[in-house]
Amino acid sequence: MSRPAISQHLRVLKRANLVTDQAEGARRLYAVNPDALASLRTYFDRFWTEALVAFKRRVEVTPKKKKR
């Protein structure tokens, strides 16, 4: 991956508040924002739980087709 591509990804993560950055001389040091990551984890845990429950309900309601 090229350096500009990495920089672009880091800018996106920074805008999403998933990483923080700090200038150190001519470079920037990035670190994961643990609070934002925990919040994202909570969101995805809830999302997948709700999606799987909805899928289970749908499968249980749909009549099974007879095999020939």
Sequence and secondary structure as in RCSB ss.txt:
>XXXX:A:sequence
MSRPAISQHLRVLKRANLVTDQAEGARRLYAVNPDALASLRTYFDRFWTEALVAFKRRVEVTPKKKKR
>XXXX:A:secstr
  HHHHHHHHHHHHHTTSEEEEEETTEEEEEE HHHHHHHHHHHHHHHHHHHHHHHHHHHHS      
